[in-house]
Amino acid sequence: MDMLISLSPIILMFVIFYFLLIRPQQKRQKQVKQMQSDLQKGDSVITIGGFHGVVHAIDESTVVIQAGDGTKLTYDRSAIREVKK
């Protein structure tokens, strides 16, 4: 009983740490993976590096993005940060 009381602050810290840091990060990673797997030709995207463009072609691991001037660049799917609405 005395040992449980002495360990309760540490257990409480781990529970708080999980709900404030670990769980939200896991949810965000899941959302990003879902967004990257749902990419379609014609989507307006922003890469991790800040490049804005339109998806021109997609395969399993890469995405070809076309810039406004017609330039086409190939990126890994994981480099896509967000899809603009």
ROVO-213875 format. One line per field, with one value per residue (C-alpha): residue number from 0; x, y negated, z. Coordinates in steps of 0.1 Angstrom, whole numbers, plus 5000, padded with zeros to 4 digits. Layout:
! residues N
num NUM; ...
x X; ...
y Y; ...
z Z; ...
This chain:
! residues 85
num 0; 1; 2; 3; 4; 5; 6; 7; 8; 9; 10; 11; 12; 13; 14; 15; 16; 17; 18; 19; 20; 21; 22; 23; 24; 25; 26; 27; 28; 29; 30; 31; 32; 33; 34; 35; 36; 37; 38; 39; 40; 41; 42; 43; 44; 45; 46; 47; 48; 49; 50; 51; 52; 53; 54; 55; 56; 57; 58; 59; 60; 61; 62; 63; 64; 65; 66; 67; 68; 69; 70; 71; 72; 73; 74; 75; 76; 77; 78; 79; 80; 81; 82; 83; 84
x 5000; 5028; 5047; 5016; 5012; 5048; 5046; 5013; 5029; 5051; 5022; 5001; 5029; 5031; 4993; 4993; 5023; 5005; 4973; 4990; 5019; 5019; 4982; 4978; 5010; 4998; 4965; 4983; 5006; 4975; 4958; 4989; 4993; 4956; 4959; 4990; 4973; 4942; 4961; 4946; 4956; 4946; 4949; 4966; 4993; 5021; 5053; 5073; 5097; 5070; 5066; 5030; 5018; 4992; 4995; 5002; 5009; 5010; 5024; 5029; 5058; 5063; 5042; 5049; 5039; 5034; 5042; 5023; 5049; 5045; 5077; 5072; 5091; 5090; 5087; 5082; 5046; 5059; 5071; 5035; 5025; 4990; 4963; 4948; 4911
y 5000; 4976; 4984; 4977; 4943; 4935; 4946; 4928; 4894; 4912; 4932; 4900; 4882; 4911; 4910; 4872; 4874; 4901; 4880; 4847; 4857; 4893; 4898; 4865; 4872; 4907; 4893; 4866; 4892; 4914; 4884; 4876; 4911; 4912; 4879; 4892; 4924; 4905; 4883; 4880; 4865; 4829; 4822; 4790; 4798; 4783; 4802; 4802; 4778; 4754; 4761; 4755; 4774; 4797; 4835; 4845; 4883; 4907; 4942; 4963; 4943; 4911; 4881; 4859; 4823; 4797; 4760; 4731; 4726; 4763; 4776; 4811; 4823; 4858; 4862; 4891; 4894; 4887; 4852; 4841; 4820; 4810; 4810; 4775; 4773
z 5000; 5010; 4978; 4956; 4972; 4966; 4929; 4922; 4912; 4886; 4873; 4871; 4852; 4826; 4821; 4816; 4793; 4772; 4768; 4762; 4740; 4727; 4717; 4698; 4679; 4669; 4658; 4636; 4621; 4612; 4596; 4575; 4563; 4554; 4535; 4516; 4506; 4494; 4470; 4436; 4403; 4402; 4439; 4449; 4474; 4495; 4502; 4534; 4517; 4509; 4472; 4460; 4430; 4414; 4414; 4378; 4383; 4412; 4417; 4449; 4464; 4443; 4432; 4402; 4410; 4384; 4392; 4378; 4349; 4338; 4355; 4368; 4399; 4414; 4452; 4476; 4489; 4524; 4513; 4509; 4539; 4530; 4504; 4498; 4495
